[in-house]
Amino acid sequence: MRLTVVDIQPDIRDVVEPIVHALDEPLADDSAIPTWSLSQIVGGSYKVALTGIGGDELFAGYRRHAGLLVAERYGRLPRALRGAAAALGELLPDALGSEVDRVKRFLRAGTGAPRATADRYFDLQCRAVDSLRERFYSPDVHRAIAGNTARDRFRRLHDGGVRTGLAAALYLDYRVYLPDDILALSDRLSMAHSLEIRVPLVDHALIERVFPLPAQLKIRRWRLKALLKRALRERLPAQHYRAPKRGFVGPTAAWLRRELRGMLQDELSPARLVRLGYFNPKIVAGLLDDHFSQRHNREGILWALLCFSTWHRLFVEQAAPAPDITARVAGVAGSAGSRSGWAE
C-alpha cells in the first residue's frame, strides 16, 4: 500500500460559503474545513475512498467516553466540593489551551444533584452553560423552541434506549452525533467533489457484534479503543498506539480571530442580528469580545453562528419572508432536522 502525504492549506475566507452551500442546512462542525480540503485533493485522483468514520463511536475513542465514566464516580463526592471545584475551574484562563475547556466542561457536568446519564453526557459536550443559553436567543425564539432543545432530545433518546454508563454514551452517539453530524457532513462534502466515501465500520453486522460488548473491553485502564487496538496490534507499527488522540480539525479559534474575523463581524453585526430576530445581539457581542480578546475561547458557538448566518443568507433570505418569527423558527427547524439544537 502506498502512502501519499498531502499538505492542506485552505484559503479559509474562500471556502466557508461553498462548504455551507454544499451542506445545504445548518451544520456547525469545524471539521468541515479539513474535510472539504481533503475531499477536494483526493477527489482529484480517485472516485471512491474508505474512511474510519464510526470507529470512535463503536469502540469508544473519544475523550468524553472516558470522561463520562470518571464523571459518574466524581458525582459521588460531596456536592459542595464539586461546586467549589467547578467555580475554581471557571477561573482557569482559556489561553492555556483546548484542554482547559474540557476540564471546565467536566467540572460543570459534575455539579448539582445526582444527574441522569443523558444530562451528564450532554454537559460534557456542551460549549455553553445553561445560563448563557437562557439569554442567548431572542424572547420569541426562546418561546418557540421551548421543550425542543438539544438537552430535551438527549433525554428522550436516552429514555427510549434504557442504557447507562458507556453504553448510553455510545448509543447517544449513534442516534445523534454519527447520523446527524459526521456522516451527513462527510457524505455531502465529499460528493461536492465527486468523491464517494465508504464507511465499513458502520456496517450493521459489525455493530451488532461489537456494540453489546462490556465497557471494560473498550476502555481498559483508561485507554480508549482498547479492544480495537488489541485486535490490530500485530498489523500496525507500535508508534500508532502511542500517538496522542488528534481531532480532524484545524486551528478554528485562531482562524476566527484572524482570517475569518471580518466575515464573522459582518455576519454577526448587531444590525443584522436585530433584523433576523433569532439571537440577542448583546450576548453575541459579548461572545465576540470574549474570543477576540482571548478572555474565553468561544470557537464552538461562534463557528456555529457563522455557519447558521451564512446558511440563512444563502437559503432563507432569498425567499419571501415569513409573516412572523415563530413561523420562521419552525421553517428553520424543519430545514435543520435533528440538528435544530446546533447552538447548544
N, C-alpha and C positions, 0 to 999 in steps of 0.2 A: 504494500500500500504506500503511495507517495504522499508525503505531507507537503502541502503548499501553504506558506505563510503569507498573509496579506496585511498590508498596512492600511488601516481605516482612518481617514482624516476628513470627515464630512464637513462641508460648509454649513454650519448649523443654521444660520439665518435663512438659507435657501431650501432646507429640507422639511421644516416644520409644517408648512402649508400642504405640500404634496403628501406627507405622512398622514395628516388629519383627513385629507380628501380620500386617500386610499382606505382608511379605516372606516369611513362612512358614518361614524357615530362617535359620541364622546367616549374615548378610551384612553385613560391617562396613565400609561405605564412608560416610564422613561427608558425602558429597554427598546422602545420603538426606534430610536435613532440608530443604535448599532445594528438592530435587526434589519432596518431599511438599507443601511450601507452594505452589510454583509450579503443580503439578498441581491443587491444590485451587482456586486462583484461576482458572486457565484453564478447568478443567472446569466451572466455574460458568456459563460463557458459550459454550463450544464443546465438541464431542464428538470432533473429530479435529484433530491438530496435527502439523506437520512438525518434526523436530529434526535437528541436525547431528551426532548421535552417529555415530561411525565415521570422521569426518574426520581426527581426530588419528592414529588407528591406520593409516589408509591413506596419508596424506600426510606423516607424521612430524611431529606437532605437539607432542609432549611434550618437556620439557627433558631427560628421561632418554634420549631418542633421540640428541640431540647429545652427551649425557654419555657414552654408550657409545662413540661414535666417538672422543671425546677420551681416554677411558679406555684404549682399545686402543693409542693412541700413548703414553700415560702409562705403560702397563705395560712399555714397553721401557727405562725408566730403571732405574738400579741398584736392586736390591731393598732395600738398606739405606736408600737415600734415600727410597724410597716408604714404608718402615716408619716412618722418623722423621717424615715429613710427616703420616702418619695419627695418630701419637702426639700431635703438636702440635695437630692438628685437634680431637682429643678435649678439649683444654683450652679451646676456644672456648666461651663461655657461650651457652646456648640463648636467653637473653633478648634477644640481638641480632636475632632474627627467624628466620623459617622457612628462609631461605636458608642459615643455618648448618647446619641439619640436612642439607640437600642436599650441602653441602661435605663434611660428615663421612662421609656415605654414599659419596660419590665417592672419598674418600681410602681408606676401608676397602676398597672394591671393587678398589683398585689395589695392595693389599698382597700379600705372599707370592709364590709361584712363578707362572709364566705360567698364566693361567686360561682355561677354556673360555668361550665367549660366554655360555652359559646361566648359569653361575655369576656372571660379571661383571654381567650384566643383572639377575639376581636380587638381588645385593647393592646395586645402585643403587636398588632399590625397597624393600628390606627395612628396617623400622624397628627391628629388634632384632639385635644381633650374635649370632654363633653361641654364644658363651659364656653369654649370657643365656638363649637358648632351651634350652640344655642343662639349666639349672637351673629353668626356668620351669614345666615340667609335673611332676606327681606321678610317682614311680617307676613306678607301674602304667601310667599313660597313656604315659609315655616308652617303655616296652617295647611297648605295644600299637600305637603308631604308627611304630615303627622301620621304616625303609625306605619310608615312605609320607608323607614330609614335602613341603612345597611345593617345596623345593630339588630333591628327587628327581623331582618331577613336571616341573619345568622341564627337568631333564636328559633325561628320557625323551622329552619333546616335541621338544626341540632335536635329539636324536639321530635322531628319526624324520623331522625336517624337513630335515636336512643343509644348513643355511644358516649364513652367518657375517655379522658386521657388522650394519648397519642392517636388512637383510632378515631376519636371525634375530630381532631385537628386534620387528619388526612382525609376524612370524609367530607369536611367542610371545604378543603382544598379542591376535592374532586367535584363538588357541587357548585363552587363559586369561582375560585381562582383559575383553575385549569380551563374550563369551558368558556368562562366569561372574559378572561384576560389573555393568557399567553397562547392558547390555541387559536383564538379569534385573531389576535394581533399577528402572530407568525404566519398564519394562513393568508391573511389579506395583504400583508406587506411583501411576502414572497411572491404571491400571484401578481402583484403590481409590477413585478419584474419577470413575469412568465416563468417563475420557478415553482415547481411543485415539491412540497416537503412531505416526507413520510414520518410517522411517529410510532415506531414499533413498541415503545414502552407504554403505549396507551392501548395496546391490543387487549381485548376483553379477556382472552384466555389467560394471559399473564396476570392481569389484575385480579381475576377471580381466585388465582392460586396464592398470590403474594399478599393481597390486602388483609386477609384474616390472620396472618401470622402475628405472634406476640410482639409487643413493643420492644422487649429486651433483645430481640433478634435484630431489629432495625437500628436502634440506638444502644450501643454497648459501651459502657464506661464513658459515656457522653461523646462517643464517636458517631458522627452522622453517617447514614447509609452503610452501617457496619455489615449488613448482610450482602449488599451488592459488592462491596469491596472484597469481602471474603470470597465471593463466587468468582471474582475476576482477578484474584491475587496472582495467579500463575500466568495471566495473559498480558498484563501491563507492567511497565517499569515501576520499580519501587517508589521513585520520586513522585509519581502521580498520587500516591496515598499520603504523602507528607505535605503536599501543597495545601495552602490555606484555601478556604472557600472564597470564591470570587463571583460576584453577581455579573450578569451580562448587561452592564450599564456603563455609561460614560460619566464624566465629571459634571453631572447635571447642575449641582449647586453653583459651580464656577461659571458654567455656561449662562445660567440665569443672571448672574451678577455682571457678566461681561458681554459676550456676543449677543445674547438674547435680551439684554436689559431694555433696549429701545423698543423692541417688539412687545415686551411684557408691559411696559409703561403705556404704550398705545392701546393695547387690548384691554388693559385693566384701569384705564383712566377713570376718574370719578364721573365725568360727564357720560361716558359710555355705560358704566355700571348703573347709573341712575336711569338712563334711557332703557336699558334692558330690564331692570327691575328684579333681578334674581338675588343679588348679593348686597350686603351692607358695605357701601363704599368706604366708610371709616375703618371698618375691620380689615378690609382688603388693603387699604393704605398702610395700616399698621403692620400687616404681614410683609408688604414690600419693604418697608423701612427696616423691619427686623432683619430681613435677609440681606439687603444691600449693605447695612451697617455691620453685618456678621454677628449681630447680637444673638440671633437664633437662626438655625438652618430651617428654612421654610420650603425647601425644594419640592417636597412631595405635593403640598397643596397648591403652590404656585405653578408647578408644571401642569397640574390638573386644571387650574383656572385658565391657563394659556391654551390648553387643548380645547377646553369647552368653548371659550370665547371665539377661537378660530373656527371651530366646527359650526358654531351658531351663525357666524358671519357668512360662512360658505353655504350652509344648507337651510337655515331658517330665515335669515334676514332678506333673502332673495324672494321669499314667498310673501303673500299678503299677510299682514299682521293679524294675529288672533285678537278677539274682542277684549279679553282681559287676561291678567296674569295667571289666573287659575287654569284657563284653557291652554295657555302657552306651556305651563308646567306639565300639564297632562300630555301635551304633544311631545315635549322633550323627553319625558319619562318613557313614553311609548317607543320613541326612536332609540333610546339608550337601552331598552330592555332591562335585564337584570343588573346592568351597570349603572342604574339611576342613582346609586349611592356613591358615585365616584368621588365626591368631595370629602367623604368621610374616611 
